[in-house]
Amino acid sequence: MYELDIPRWVTAILVTFGLLLVILYFSKTHLNFRRDNVGVKVRSHTMLKNNASLYVIEIENQRLLIGVTKENMTILTCLEPVSTLDEALQDMSK
């Protein structure tokens, strides 16, 4: 019969778990598996009705207000880029 060697099993499980954590850490920090859409960032989103929304998106330091429906997407206006939070708060207070 086989003898159950508990310390050996626990060590094997801990080593396996540690290797999985190292692989997970390496893949998140060194490999680029992110779903970034080449610099496209959604900054804000508002639902107008069931099939219509407004989005503020940022592409290459340009901010755009776009309207989206089921059938269409339209650039409504180009917005001025806000570089810092302080500038944005000053603009809002004016």
N, C-alpha and C positions, 0 to 999 in steps of 0.2 A: 504494500500500500504506500501511497504517497503521503509524506508528512507535510503538514501545512506550515510554511515558514512565513509567519505574519510580518516580521520586520522587512524581509526581502520583498514581499508584495507591496507593502506600504512605500518602500523606497522606490520601487519601479513605478508606481502610480504617481508619486510626487515628481519624479524625474520627467515622466511623460507630460504631466500637467505643466511643469516648468518650461519644457521645450515648446509646448503649444503657446504659452504666454510670450515667450521670446519671439516666436514666429509672428504672432499677432502684433506685437509691438513693432517689429521690423517692418511688417507690411503696411502699417498705418503711418509710420514716420518716414520711411525711405522709398516706398513705392507710391506711384501716383495713380490710385484707383478712385480718385474723387470724381464726382459728376459735374465738375465745373464746365459750363458751356462757353469756353473760350472768352472769359471776361464778361459774360452777361450776368448781371445780378438784378434780382427783383428786390427793389427797395420798399415798395408799398403796394397793397392790393385792396381794392374796395369793390364789393358787389353792388351793382346798381339795381338789378332785378334778376330774375331767374337765369336769363341767358345773356346778360351784359355785365361787364366788369371794367374797371379802370386799373391800370398798372403804371407804376413809376419804375422804369428800368434804367440801369446804368450800363452803358457800353463804351469802353475806352474813354472814360472820364466825361462822357456826355450823358445827361439825364433826359429821358424821353417820357412823355405821358402818352400812353397808348390806350385805345378803347378796343375791347375784345367782345365779340358776340359769337354765336355758334357758327355763323357763316363768314365772318369778316374780322380783320384786325387792321386798325388804322392808327397811324401816328397823328395825335392831336396837336401836340406842340413840343418844342424843345425847351427844356428847363435849364436854368443856370445851375452849374455844378456848385454844391455846397462843400467847401473844403474842410471846415471844422465845425464842431458843435457850437462853439461860441459865436461864429458868424451866423449860423442858422438861428440861434436864439436872438441875436441882435436884429436880424431881418424880420423875425416874427413880432418883435416888440414895436416896430415902426408902424 
